[in-house]
Amino acid sequence: MCNFQENIAVAFGVHAAVIAQFIWENVRQENYDGRTYIKDGKKWCRCSVLMMTGSYPFLTRNMIRDAITLLIERKVIVKGCFNQSKFDRTGWYTFTDYGAYLMNKEGDEDG
């Protein structure tokens, strides 16, 4: 089953809502690899687009890239690069204050 915030889906589309939920769950808990990444005082999700397609096989790489780009452009998430190797292009994602507000918005209303 795929859970996501309805308000994110309405504002940015279902694909963006699915990816935002994936990043949100990984930022709030341990990441998919059981590690917590804290950089610049924020928790980050370190994940590649290919890894996301493994979690959501119904989304193509381009769908995921487009969703991430949209979320970044609309200032919902921020992408960072904290990899030790310059050849490692794995993305690092965290939420802006605005993005965290959107992700918490429905949860607060439902109790």
HELIX and SHEET records of a PDB file:
HELIX    1   1 GLU A    6  PHE A   12  1                                   7    
HELIX    2   2 VAL A   14  ARG A   28  1                                  15    
HELIX    3   3 VAL A   49  SER A   55  1                                   7    
HELIX    4   4 ARG A   61  GLU A   73  1                                  13    
HELIX    5   5 ASP A   97  ASP A  110  1                                  14    
SHEET    1   A 4 TYR A  37  LYS A  39  0                                        
SHEET    2   A 4 LYS A  42  CYS A  47 -1                                        
SHEET    3   A 4 GLY A  91  PHE A  95 -1                                        
SHEET    4   A 4 ILE A  77  GLY A  80 -1                                        
END                                                                             
